[in-house]
Amino acid sequence: MFEASGFALVLLDFTCLILVGLPFFVLTPQHNPFKRGFFCNDESIRYPLREDTISYQLLGGVMIPFVLVVVICGECLSVHMSNVSNQSSGAKYLVCVYKAVGSFVFGAAVSQSLTDVAKYSIGRLRPNFLAVCKPVWEHVNCGTGGYTENFTCTGDRFMVDESRLSFFSGHASFAMYCMLFLVLYIQARLRSEWARLLRPTIQFFLIATAVYVGLSRVSDYKHHWSDVLAGLLLGALAAVFTVSCVSNSFEQPVDPVALQDKQETHANLQENPTNGITYGSMD
């Protein structure tokens, strides 16, 4: 998607991005989830209301800049080190950053749109639904099978609608998408021999961060464990989809040190064509 150049194709990229993100941009402002009833004896939605350990603002405000900084620095370093014997043009930096950042944003739009489609079409009740809803129990008929759809919430209307958005966990899906995207990016870019243990160590902490974000939603009584698990899986699938089908930054791993050594060796061989060293393809 991000390989072609020219204003027309850049415009096409942005059009595709807007189309993919359309469910998110339409459903979120409307904030009108499916109205699901509940069983009167359902203990899973009777938990108390608690503050978020990690708010939406904190999650987006930290993860998005973090991913962008890592990707931009990684692409700039990759271009610089792959042109150690040449002068790298500013356009090449811009193109590589555009491809990598564009791929990340496209995948984020995919993840968030799928999450919102599930949230607003299913309308699963959060564990703290009754604490938020504050139904008038005198008007609730719990006789027929214990399931009721006829009830009136006295709580804040926006918060009541928000408490109907349990499945998937948006925190879990977004956190896993961002962190797994970085894990795969680092796997492709950081290939030096000296990083054989550093690379998996960084990747471990990235995945652990995503898992912690998901688990915090369970302890905050904002999601059921199955919501978090589904969110983590969706985020992982979105990251793999982005890496496999959208971005080409992962096709050929780049080792800046190896590239520099290879270019220096190539230059030496040209200067000393009869030094007795033989070599095959440089690919």
ChimeraX commands (.cxc) that place a marker at each C-alpha (Angstrom):
marker #1 position 0.00,0.00,0.00 radius 0.5
marker #1 position 2.73,2.47,0.96 radius 0.5
marker #1 position 5.25,1.57,-1.73 radius 0.5
marker #1 position 4.21,3.83,-4.59 radius 0.5
marker #1 position 5.14,7.49,-4.78 radius 0.5
marker #1 position 3.27,10.48,-6.12 radius 0.5
marker #1 position 0.54,12.69,-4.80 radius 0.5
marker #1 position -2.28,10.58,-6.27 radius 0.5
marker #1 position -1.13,7.39,-4.57 radius 0.5
marker #1 position -0.49,9.17,-1.28 radius 0.5
marker #1 position -4.05,10.44,-1.51 radius 0.5
marker #1 position -5.20,6.86,-2.14 radius 0.5
marker #1 position -3.34,5.76,0.99 radius 0.5
marker #1 position -5.14,8.33,3.11 radius 0.5
marker #1 position -8.47,7.40,1.54 radius 0.5
marker #1 position -7.94,3.74,2.45 radius 0.5
marker #1 position -6.93,4.75,5.97 radius 0.5
marker #1 position -10.11,6.78,6.42 radius 0.5
marker #1 position -12.27,3.93,5.07 radius 0.5
marker #1 position -10.69,1.39,7.42 radius 0.5
marker #1 position -11.12,3.74,10.38 radius 0.5
marker #1 position -14.68,4.66,9.44 radius 0.5
marker #1 position -16.39,2.29,11.94 radius 0.5
marker #1 position -14.32,3.80,14.75 radius 0.5
marker #1 position -15.02,7.40,13.71 radius 0.5
marker #1 position -18.77,6.72,13.28 radius 0.5
marker #1 position -19.55,4.44,16.23 radius 0.5
marker #1 position -17.52,6.20,18.91 radius 0.5
marker #1 position -19.21,9.65,18.66 radius 0.5
marker #1 position -22.68,8.09,18.43 radius 0.5
marker #1 position -22.03,6.04,21.57 radius 0.5
marker #1 position -25.18,3.98,21.14 radius 0.5
marker #1 position -24.47,0.32,22.05 radius 0.5
marker #1 position -26.91,-2.55,21.80 radius 0.5
marker #1 position -29.25,-2.54,24.81 radius 0.5
marker #1 position -28.86,-5.92,26.46 radius 0.5
marker #1 position -30.83,-7.12,29.48 radius 0.5
marker #1 position -29.48,-9.08,32.43 radius 0.5
marker #1 position -30.27,-11.96,34.75 radius 0.5
marker #1 position -31.30,-10.83,38.21 radius 0.5
marker #1 position -29.02,-13.42,39.84 radius 0.5
marker #1 position -26.00,-12.63,37.65 radius 0.5
marker #1 position -23.15,-12.07,40.08 radius 0.5
marker #1 position -20.66,-11.19,37.32 radius 0.5
marker #1 position -22.11,-7.68,36.86 radius 0.5
marker #1 position -22.44,-6.76,40.55 radius 0.5
marker #1 position -18.89,-5.51,41.14 radius 0.5
marker #1 position -18.25,-2.01,42.52 radius 0.5
marker #1 position -17.23,0.99,40.46 radius 0.5
marker #1 position -13.49,1.73,40.53 radius 0.5
marker #1 position -11.20,4.26,38.90 radius 0.5
marker #1 position -9.12,3.17,35.93 radius 0.5
marker #1 position -5.60,2.06,36.74 radius 0.5
marker #1 position -4.67,3.00,33.18 radius 0.5
marker #1 position -7.03,5.52,31.60 radius 0.5
marker #1 position -7.72,5.83,27.87 radius 0.5
marker #1 position -5.82,9.11,27.81 radius 0.5
marker #1 position -2.80,7.62,29.54 radius 0.5
marker #1 position -2.77,4.57,27.30 radius 0.5
marker #1 position -2.92,6.52,24.06 radius 0.5
marker #1 position -0.77,9.37,25.31 radius 0.5
marker #1 position 2.10,7.02,26.18 radius 0.5
marker #1 position 1.90,4.17,23.68 radius 0.5
marker #1 position 1.32,6.12,20.49 radius 0.5
marker #1 position 4.27,8.54,20.94 radius 0.5
marker #1 position 6.46,5.67,22.19 radius 0.5
marker #1 position 5.81,3.54,19.10 radius 0.5
marker #1 position 6.23,6.50,16.76 radius 0.5
marker #1 position 9.53,7.56,18.33 radius 0.5
marker #1 position 10.94,4.02,18.15 radius 0.5
marker #1 position 9.82,3.49,14.54 radius 0.5
marker #1 position 11.00,6.91,13.31 radius 0.5
marker #1 position 14.39,6.55,15.00 radius 0.5
marker #1 position 14.71,2.98,13.73 radius 0.5
marker #1 position 13.93,3.94,10.14 radius 0.5
marker #1 position 16.25,6.95,10.19 radius 0.5
marker #1 position 19.08,4.86,11.66 radius 0.5
marker #1 position 18.46,2.12,9.12 radius 0.5
marker #1 position 18.63,4.55,6.19 radius 0.5
marker #1 position 21.71,6.26,7.60 radius 0.5
marker #1 position 23.64,3.04,8.23 radius 0.5
marker #1 position 22.66,1.52,4.89 radius 0.5
marker #1 position 24.19,4.53,3.16 radius 0.5
marker #1 position 27.41,4.87,5.13 radius 0.5
marker #1 position 29.43,5.29,1.96 radius 0.5
marker #1 position 26.88,7.58,0.28 radius 0.5
marker #1 position 25.08,10.76,1.20 radius 0.5
marker #1 position 21.54,9.84,2.22 radius 0.5
marker #1 position 18.94,12.15,0.74 radius 0.5
marker #1 position 16.21,13.63,2.87 radius 0.5
marker #1 position 13.62,12.12,0.55 radius 0.5
marker #1 position 14.78,8.61,1.35 radius 0.5
marker #1 position 14.40,9.25,5.08 radius 0.5
marker #1 position 10.93,10.64,4.50 radius 0.5
marker #1 position 9.80,7.71,2.34 radius 0.5
marker #1 position 10.99,5.07,4.81 radius 0.5
marker #1 position 9.40,6.84,7.78 radius 0.5
marker #1 position 6.18,7.29,5.81 radius 0.5
marker #1 position 5.99,3.58,5.00 radius 0.5
marker #1 position 6.63,2.42,8.55 radius 0.5
marker #1 position 4.49,4.99,10.35 radius 0.5
marker #1 position 1.72,4.67,7.75 radius 0.5
marker #1 position 1.64,0.92,8.23 radius 0.5
marker #1 position 1.40,1.30,12.00 radius 0.5
marker #1 position -1.45,3.83,11.78 radius 0.5
marker #1 position -3.32,1.69,9.25 radius 0.5
marker #1 position -3.09,-1.35,11.52 radius 0.5
marker #1 position -4.20,0.70,14.53 radius 0.5
marker #1 position -7.27,1.80,12.58 radius 0.5
marker #1 position -8.02,-1.84,11.73 radius 0.5
marker #1 position -7.70,-2.90,15.36 radius 0.5
marker #1 position -9.82,-0.08,16.76 radius 0.5
marker #1 position -12.53,-0.41,14.12 radius 0.5
marker #1 position -12.92,-4.14,14.71 radius 0.5
marker #1 position -12.99,-3.53,18.45 radius 0.5
marker #1 position -15.73,-0.92,18.17 radius 0.5
marker #1 position -17.83,-3.04,15.81 radius 0.5
marker #1 position -17.83,-5.80,18.44 radius 0.5
marker #1 position -18.42,-3.42,21.35 radius 0.5
marker #1 position -21.41,-1.60,19.91 radius 0.5
marker #1 position -23.07,-4.57,18.19 radius 0.5
marker #1 position -22.82,-6.99,21.15 radius 0.5
marker #1 position -23.30,-4.62,24.08 radius 0.5
marker #1 position -21.97,-6.98,26.74 radius 0.5
marker #1 position -22.41,-5.61,30.24 radius 0.5
marker #1 position -19.32,-4.72,32.23 radius 0.5
marker #1 position -18.69,-6.30,35.64 radius 0.5
marker #1 position -19.65,-3.00,37.30 radius 0.5
marker #1 position -22.85,-2.51,35.27 radius 0.5
marker #1 position -25.32,-2.56,38.15 radius 0.5
marker #1 position -23.20,-0.14,40.19 radius 0.5
marker #1 position -23.22,2.28,37.25 radius 0.5
marker #1 position -26.81,1.70,36.16 radius 0.5
marker #1 position -28.39,1.88,39.61 radius 0.5
marker #1 position -31.68,0.32,38.45 radius 0.5
marker #1 position -34.96,0.93,40.23 radius 0.5
marker #1 position -35.35,-2.59,41.60 radius 0.5
marker #1 position -38.99,-2.03,42.55 radius 0.5
marker #1 position -39.79,-1.83,38.83 radius 0.5
marker #1 position -37.66,-4.79,37.78 radius 0.5
marker #1 position -39.51,-8.02,37.10 radius 0.5
marker #1 position -37.22,-10.88,38.09 radius 0.5
marker #1 position -39.97,-13.50,38.03 radius 0.5
marker #1 position -39.92,-14.97,34.52 radius 0.5
marker #1 position -36.67,-16.89,34.25 radius 0.5
marker #1 position -34.84,-14.14,36.09 radius 0.5
marker #1 position -34.00,-12.34,32.81 radius 0.5
marker #1 position -35.23,-8.82,32.27 radius 0.5
marker #1 position -34.88,-6.16,29.61 radius 0.5
marker #1 position -37.42,-3.80,31.14 radius 0.5
marker #1 position -35.55,-1.71,33.67 radius 0.5
marker #1 position -34.71,1.92,34.21 radius 0.5
marker #1 position -31.22,3.14,35.05 radius 0.5
marker #1 position -30.90,6.14,37.34 radius 0.5
marker #1 position -27.16,6.55,36.82 radius 0.5
marker #1 position -25.42,8.91,34.41 radius 0.5
marker #1 position -26.60,8.10,30.89 radius 0.5
marker #1 position -23.17,8.33,29.26 radius 0.5
marker #1 position -21.63,6.10,31.93 radius 0.5
marker #1 position -24.49,3.60,31.60 radius 0.5
marker #1 position -23.88,3.33,27.84 radius 0.5
marker #1 position -20.16,3.03,28.54 radius 0.5
marker #1 position -20.87,0.13,30.90 radius 0.5
marker #1 position -22.43,-1.77,27.97 radius 0.5
marker #1 position -19.11,-1.91,26.07 radius 0.5
marker #1 position -17.34,-4.79,27.75 radius 0.5
marker #1 position -16.54,-6.99,24.73 radius 0.5
marker #1 position -13.78,-6.66,23.39 radius 0.5
marker #1 position -11.44,-4.89,25.75 radius 0.5
marker #1 position -10.25,-1.85,23.83 radius 0.5
marker #1 position -7.35,-1.36,26.23 radius 0.5
marker #1 position -6.15,-4.92,25.68 radius 0.5
marker #1 position -6.51,-4.91,21.90 radius 0.5
marker #1 position -4.77,-1.55,21.43 radius 0.5
marker #1 position -1.97,-2.30,23.89 radius 0.5
marker #1 position -1.26,-5.70,22.34 radius 0.5
marker #1 position -1.36,-4.26,18.82 radius 0.5
marker #1 position 1.16,-1.52,19.67 radius 0.5
marker #1 position 3.49,-3.75,21.64 radius 0.5
marker #1 position 3.44,-6.72,19.24 radius 0.5
marker #1 position 3.99,-4.37,16.31 radius 0.5
marker #1 position 7.12,-3.11,18.08 radius 0.5
marker #1 position 8.18,-6.69,18.91 radius 0.5
marker #1 position 8.03,-7.64,15.24 radius 0.5
marker #1 position 9.66,-4.38,14.18 radius 0.5
marker #1 position 12.56,-4.93,16.55 radius 0.5
marker #1 position 12.86,-8.53,15.36 radius 0.5
marker #1 position 13.30,-7.25,11.81 radius 0.5
marker #1 position 15.56,-4.31,12.55 radius 0.5
marker #1 position 17.74,-5.32,15.51 radius 0.5
marker #1 position 19.59,-8.30,14.02 radius 0.5
marker #1 position 23.13,-7.65,15.22 radius 0.5
marker #1 position 24.96,-10.45,16.97 radius 0.5
marker #1 position 25.52,-8.34,20.08 radius 0.5
marker #1 position 21.72,-8.03,20.51 radius 0.5
marker #1 position 20.98,-11.77,20.61 radius 0.5
marker #1 position 19.86,-11.49,24.27 radius 0.5
marker #1 position 18.99,-7.79,24.35 radius 0.5
marker #1 position 16.40,-8.21,21.60 radius 0.5
marker #1 position 14.28,-10.89,23.33 radius 0.5
marker #1 position 14.64,-9.05,26.65 radius 0.5
marker #1 position 13.12,-5.90,25.15 radius 0.5
marker #1 position 10.44,-7.97,23.44 radius 0.5
marker #1 position 9.55,-9.69,26.69 radius 0.5
marker #1 position 8.93,-6.41,28.47 radius 0.5
marker #1 position 6.87,-5.09,25.58 radius 0.5
marker #1 position 4.56,-8.12,25.64 radius 0.5
marker #1 position 4.46,-8.03,29.45 radius 0.5
marker #1 position 3.33,-4.39,29.27 radius 0.5
marker #1 position 0.45,-5.29,26.96 radius 0.5
marker #1 position -0.60,-8.19,29.20 radius 0.5
marker #1 position -0.45,-5.97,32.30 radius 0.5
marker #1 position -2.70,-3.38,30.64 radius 0.5
marker #1 position -5.23,-6.13,29.92 radius 0.5
marker #1 position -5.08,-7.59,33.41 radius 0.5
marker #1 position -5.58,-4.15,34.95 radius 0.5
marker #1 position -8.96,-3.98,33.25 radius 0.5
marker #1 position -10.04,-7.16,35.06 radius 0.5
marker #1 position -8.86,-5.89,38.45 radius 0.5
marker #1 position -10.62,-2.56,37.82 radius 0.5
marker #1 position -13.88,-4.46,37.16 radius 0.5
marker #1 position -14.14,-2.87,33.71 radius 0.5
marker #1 position -13.94,-6.15,31.78 radius 0.5
marker #1 position -14.50,-9.85,32.20 radius 0.5
marker #1 position -11.43,-12.04,31.71 radius 0.5
marker #1 position -12.81,-13.31,28.39 radius 0.5
marker #1 position -13.11,-9.72,27.12 radius 0.5
marker #1 position -9.45,-9.13,27.84 radius 0.5
marker #1 position -8.39,-12.42,26.28 radius 0.5
marker #1 position -10.38,-11.67,23.12 radius 0.5
marker #1 position -8.91,-8.15,23.02 radius 0.5
marker #1 position -5.35,-9.43,23.31 radius 0.5
marker #1 position -5.97,-11.94,20.51 radius 0.5
marker #1 position -7.51,-9.29,18.27 radius 0.5
marker #1 position -4.60,-6.92,18.85 radius 0.5
marker #1 position -2.12,-9.69,18.08 radius 0.5
marker #1 position -3.97,-10.63,14.88 radius 0.5
marker #1 position -4.08,-6.98,13.80 radius 0.5
marker #1 position -0.32,-6.64,14.34 radius 0.5
marker #1 position 0.46,-9.83,12.40 radius 0.5
marker #1 position -1.91,-8.74,9.62 radius 0.5
marker #1 position -0.22,-5.34,9.40 radius 0.5
marker #1 position 3.26,-6.82,9.29 radius 0.5
marker #1 position 2.33,-9.55,6.79 radius 0.5
marker #1 position -0.02,-7.72,4.43 radius 0.5
marker #1 position 0.57,-3.99,4.75 radius 0.5
marker #1 position 4.16,-3.18,5.63 radius 0.5
marker #1 position 7.26,-4.17,3.69 radius 0.5
marker #1 position 9.60,-3.02,6.44 radius 0.5
marker #1 position 9.77,-6.57,7.78 radius 0.5
marker #1 position 10.51,-8.49,4.58 radius 0.5
marker #1 position 14.28,-8.08,4.58 radius 0.5
marker #1 position 15.84,-7.70,8.03 radius 0.5
marker #1 position 18.30,-4.84,8.21 radius 0.5
marker #1 position 21.47,-5.11,10.26 radius 0.5
marker #1 position 23.15,-1.69,10.15 radius 0.5
marker #1 position 26.47,-3.01,11.49 radius 0.5
marker #1 position 26.50,-5.91,9.04 radius 0.5
marker #1 position 25.63,-3.57,6.20 radius 0.5
marker #1 position 28.49,-1.25,7.12 radius 0.5
marker #1 position 30.93,-4.16,7.37 radius 0.5
marker #1 position 29.74,-5.52,4.04 radius 0.5
marker #1 position 30.15,-2.18,2.29 radius 0.5
marker #1 position 33.62,-1.69,3.74 radius 0.5
marker #1 position 34.61,-5.21,2.66 radius 0.5
marker #1 position 33.21,-4.57,-0.80 radius 0.5
marker #1 position 35.23,-1.37,-1.10 radius 0.5
marker #1 position 38.40,-3.16,-0.04 radius 0.5
marker #1 position 37.90,-5.88,-2.59 radius 0.5
marker #1 position 37.51,-3.29,-5.31 radius 0.5
marker #1 position 40.70,-1.58,-4.24 radius 0.5
marker #1 position 42.59,-4.89,-4.05 radius 0.5
marker #1 position 41.10,-7.13,-6.75 radius 0.5
marker #1 position 43.99,-9.61,-6.57 radius 0.5
marker #1 position 44.16,-10.13,-2.82 radius 0.5
marker #1 position 43.06,-13.76,-3.14 radius 0.5
marker #1 position 39.69,-13.35,-1.38 radius 0.5
marker #1 position 36.73,-14.82,-3.21 radius 0.5
marker #1 position 33.08,-14.14,-2.44 radius 0.5
marker #1 position 29.70,-14.98,-3.87 radius 0.5
marker #1 position 26.47,-13.04,-4.10 radius 0.5
marker #1 position 26.13,-9.95,-1.93 radius 0.5
marker #1 position 22.39,-10.60,-1.44 radius 0.5
marker link #1:1,2 radius 0.2
marker link #1:2,3 radius 0.2
marker link #1:3,4 radius 0.2
marker link #1:4,5 radius 0.2
marker link #1:5,6 radius 0.2
marker link #1:6,7 radius 0.2
marker link #1:7,8 radius 0.2
marker link #1:8,9 radius 0.2
marker link #1:9,10 radius 0.2
marker link #1:10,11 radius 0.2
marker link #1:11,12 radius 0.2
marker link #1:12,13 radius 0.2
marker link #1:13,14 radius 0.2
marker link #1:14,15 radius 0.2
marker link #1:15,16 radius 0.2
marker link #1:16,17 radius 0.2
marker link #1:17,18 radius 0.2
marker link #1:18,19 radius 0.2
marker link #1:19,20 radius 0.2
marker link #1:20,21 radius 0.2
marker link #1:21,22 radius 0.2
marker link #1:22,23 radius 0.2
marker link #1:23,24 radius 0.2
marker link #1:24,25 radius 0.2
marker link #1:25,26 radius 0.2
marker link #1:26,27 radius 0.2
marker link #1:27,28 radius 0.2
marker link #1:28,29 radius 0.2
marker link #1:29,30 radius 0.2
marker link #1:30,31 radius 0.2
marker link #1:31,32 radius 0.2
marker link #1:32,33 radius 0.2
marker link #1:33,34 radius 0.2
marker link #1:34,35 radius 0.2
marker link #1:35,36 radius 0.2
marker link #1:36,37 radius 0.2
marker link #1:37,38 radius 0.2
marker link #1:38,39 radius 0.2
marker link #1:39,40 radius 0.2
marker link #1:40,41 radius 0.2
marker link #1:41,42 radius 0.2
marker link #1:42,43 radius 0.2
marker link #1:43,44 radius 0.2
marker link #1:44,45 radius 0.2
marker link #1:45,46 radius 0.2
marker link #1:46,47 radius 0.2
marker link #1:47,48 radius 0.2
marker link #1:48,49 radius 0.2
marker link #1:49,50 radius 0.2
marker link #1:50,51 radius 0.2
marker link #1:51,52 radius 0.2
marker link #1:52,53 radius 0.2
marker link #1:53,54 radius 0.2
marker link #1:54,55 radius 0.2
marker link #1:55,56 radius 0.2
marker link #1:56,57 radius 0.2
marker link #1:57,58 radius 0.2
marker link #1:58,59 radius 0.2
marker link #1:59,60 radius 0.2
marker link #1:60,61 radius 0.2
marker link #1:61,62 radius 0.2
marker link #1:62,63 radius 0.2
marker link #1:63,64 radius 0.2
marker link #1:64,65 radius 0.2
marker link #1:65,66 radius 0.2
marker link #1:66,67 radius 0.2
marker link #1:67,68 radius 0.2
marker link #1:68,69 radius 0.2
marker link #1:69,70 radius 0.2
marker link #1:70,71 radius 0.2
marker link #1:71,72 radius 0.2
marker link #1:72,73 radius 0.2
marker link #1:73,74 radius 0.2
marker link #1:74,75 radius 0.2
marker link #1:75,76 radius 0.2
marker link #1:76,77 radius 0.2
marker link #1:77,78 radius 0.2
marker link #1:78,79 radius 0.2
marker link #1:79,80 radius 0.2
marker link #1:80,81 radius 0.2
marker link #1:81,82 radius 0.2
marker link #1:82,83 radius 0.2
marker link #1:83,84 radius 0.2
marker link #1:84,85 radius 0.2
marker link #1:85,86 radius 0.2
marker link #1:86,87 radius 0.2
marker link #1:87,88 radius 0.2
marker link #1:88,89 radius 0.2
marker link #1:89,90 radius 0.2
marker link #1:90,91 radius 0.2
marker link #1:91,92 radius 0.2
marker link #1:92,93 radius 0.2
marker link #1:93,94 radius 0.2
marker link #1:94,95 radius 0.2
marker link #1:95,96 radius 0.2
marker link #1:96,97 radius 0.2
marker link #1:97,98 radius 0.2
marker link #1:98,99 radius 0.2
marker link #1:99,100 radius 0.2
marker link #1:100,101 radius 0.2
marker link #1:101,102 radius 0.2
marker link #1:102,103 radius 0.2
marker link #1:103,104 radius 0.2
marker link #1:104,105 radius 0.2
marker link #1:105,106 radius 0.2
marker link #1:106,107 radius 0.2
marker link #1:107,108 radius 0.2
marker link #1:108,109 radius 0.2
marker link #1:109,110 radius 0.2
marker link #1:110,111 radius 0.2
marker link #1:111,112 radius 0.2
marker link #1:112,113 radius 0.2
marker link #1:113,114 radius 0.2
marker link #1:114,115 radius 0.2
marker link #1:115,116 radius 0.2
marker link #1:116,117 radius 0.2
marker link #1:117,118 radius 0.2
marker link #1:118,119 radius 0.2
marker link #1:119,120 radius 0.2
marker link #1:120,121 radius 0.2
marker link #1:121,122 radius 0.2
marker link #1:122,123 radius 0.2
marker link #1:123,124 radius 0.2
marker link #1:124,125 radius 0.2
marker link #1:125,126 radius 0.2
marker link #1:126,127 radius 0.2
marker link #1:127,128 radius 0.2
marker link #1:128,129 radius 0.2
marker link #1:129,130 radius 0.2
marker link #1:130,131 radius 0.2
marker link #1:131,132 radius 0.2
marker link #1:132,133 radius 0.2
marker link #1:133,134 radius 0.2
marker link #1:134,135 radius 0.2
marker link #1:135,136 radius 0.2
marker link #1:136,137 radius 0.2
marker link #1:137,138 radius 0.2
marker link #1:138,139 radius 0.2
marker link #1:139,140 radius 0.2
marker link #1:140,141 radius 0.2
marker link #1:141,142 radius 0.2
marker link #1:142,143 radius 0.2
marker link #1:143,144 radius 0.2
marker link #1:144,145 radius 0.2
marker link #1:145,146 radius 0.2
marker link #1:146,147 radius 0.2
marker link #1:147,148 radius 0.2
marker link #1:148,149 radius 0.2
marker link #1:149,150 radius 0.2
marker link #1:150,151 radius 0.2
marker link #1:151,152 radius 0.2
marker link #1:152,153 radius 0.2
marker link #1:153,154 radius 0.2
marker link #1:154,155 radius 0.2
marker link #1:155,156 radius 0.2
marker link #1:156,157 radius 0.2
marker link #1:157,158 radius 0.2
marker link #1:158,159 radius 0.2
marker link #1:159,160 radius 0.2
marker link #1:160,161 radius 0.2
marker link #1:161,162 radius 0.2
marker link #1:162,163 radius 0.2
marker link #1:163,164 radius 0.2
marker link #1:164,165 radius 0.2
marker link #1:165,166 radius 0.2
marker link #1:166,167 radius 0.2
marker link #1:167,168 radius 0.2
marker link #1:168,169 radius 0.2
marker link #1:169,170 radius 0.2
marker link #1:170,171 radius 0.2
marker link #1:171,172 radius 0.2
marker link #1:172,173 radius 0.2
marker link #1:173,174 radius 0.2
marker link #1:174,175 radius 0.2
marker link #1:175,176 radius 0.2
marker link #1:176,177 radius 0.2
marker link #1:177,178 radius 0.2
marker link #1:178,179 radius 0.2
marker link #1:179,180 radius 0.2
marker link #1:180,181 radius 0.2
marker link #1:181,182 radius 0.2
marker link #1:182,183 radius 0.2
marker link #1:183,184 radius 0.2
marker link #1:184,185 radius 0.2
marker link #1:185,186 radius 0.2
marker link #1:186,187 radius 0.2
marker link #1:187,188 radius 0.2
marker link #1:188,189 radius 0.2
marker link #1:189,190 radius 0.2
marker link #1:190,191 radius 0.2
marker link #1:191,192 radius 0.2
marker link #1:192,193 radius 0.2
marker link #1:193,194 radius 0.2
marker link #1:194,195 radius 0.2
marker link #1:195,196 radius 0.2
marker link #1:196,197 radius 0.2
marker link #1:197,198 radius 0.2
marker link #1:198,199 radius 0.2
marker link #1:199,200 radius 0.2
marker link #1:200,201 radius 0.2
marker link #1:201,202 radius 0.2
marker link #1:202,203 radius 0.2
marker link #1:203,204 radius 0.2
marker link #1:204,205 radius 0.2
marker link #1:205,206 radius 0.2
marker link #1:206,207 radius 0.2
marker link #1:207,208 radius 0.2
marker link #1:208,209 radius 0.2
marker link #1:209,210 radius 0.2
marker link #1:210,211 radius 0.2
marker link #1:211,212 radius 0.2
marker link #1:212,213 radius 0.2
marker link #1:213,214 radius 0.2
marker link #1:214,215 radius 0.2
marker link #1:215,216 radius 0.2
marker link #1:216,217 radius 0.2
marker link #1:217,218 radius 0.2
marker link #1:218,219 radius 0.2
marker link #1:219,220 radius 0.2
marker link #1:220,221 radius 0.2
marker link #1:221,222 radius 0.2
marker link #1:222,223 radius 0.2
marker link #1:223,224 radius 0.2
marker link #1:224,225 radius 0.2
marker link #1:225,226 radius 0.2
marker link #1:226,227 radius 0.2
marker link #1:227,228 radius 0.2
marker link #1:228,229 radius 0.2
marker link #1:229,230 radius 0.2
marker link #1:230,231 radius 0.2
marker link #1:231,232 radius 0.2
marker link #1:232,233 radius 0.2
marker link #1:233,234 radius 0.2
marker link #1:234,235 radius 0.2
marker link #1:235,236 radius 0.2
marker link #1:236,237 radius 0.2
marker link #1:237,238 radius 0.2
marker link #1:238,239 radius 0.2
marker link #1:239,240 radius 0.2
marker link #1:240,241 radius 0.2
marker link #1:241,242 radius 0.2
marker link #1:242,243 radius 0.2
marker link #1:243,244 radius 0.2
marker link #1:244,245 radius 0.2
marker link #1:245,246 radius 0.2
marker link #1:246,247 radius 0.2
marker link #1:247,248 radius 0.2
marker link #1:248,249 radius 0.2
marker link #1:249,250 radius 0.2
marker link #1:250,251 radius 0.2
marker link #1:251,252 radius 0.2
marker link #1:252,253 radius 0.2
marker link #1:253,254 radius 0.2
marker link #1:254,255 radius 0.2
marker link #1:255,256 radius 0.2
marker link #1:256,257 radius 0.2
marker link #1:257,258 radius 0.2
marker link #1:258,259 radius 0.2
marker link #1:259,260 radius 0.2
marker link #1:260,261 radius 0.2
marker link #1:261,262 radius 0.2
marker link #1:262,263 radius 0.2
marker link #1:263,264 radius 0.2
marker link #1:264,265 radius 0.2
marker link #1:265,266 radius 0.2
marker link #1:266,267 radius 0.2
marker link #1:267,268 radius 0.2
marker link #1:268,269 radius 0.2
marker link #1:269,270 radius 0.2
marker link #1:270,271 radius 0.2
marker link #1:271,272 radius 0.2
marker link #1:272,273 radius 0.2
marker link #1:273,274 radius 0.2
marker link #1:274,275 radius 0.2
marker link #1:275,276 radius 0.2
marker link #1:276,277 radius 0.2
marker link #1:277,278 radius 0.2
marker link #1:278,279 radius 0.2
marker link #1:279,280 radius 0.2
marker link #1:280,281 radius 0.2
marker link #1:281,282 radius 0.2
marker link #1:282,283 radius 0.2
view
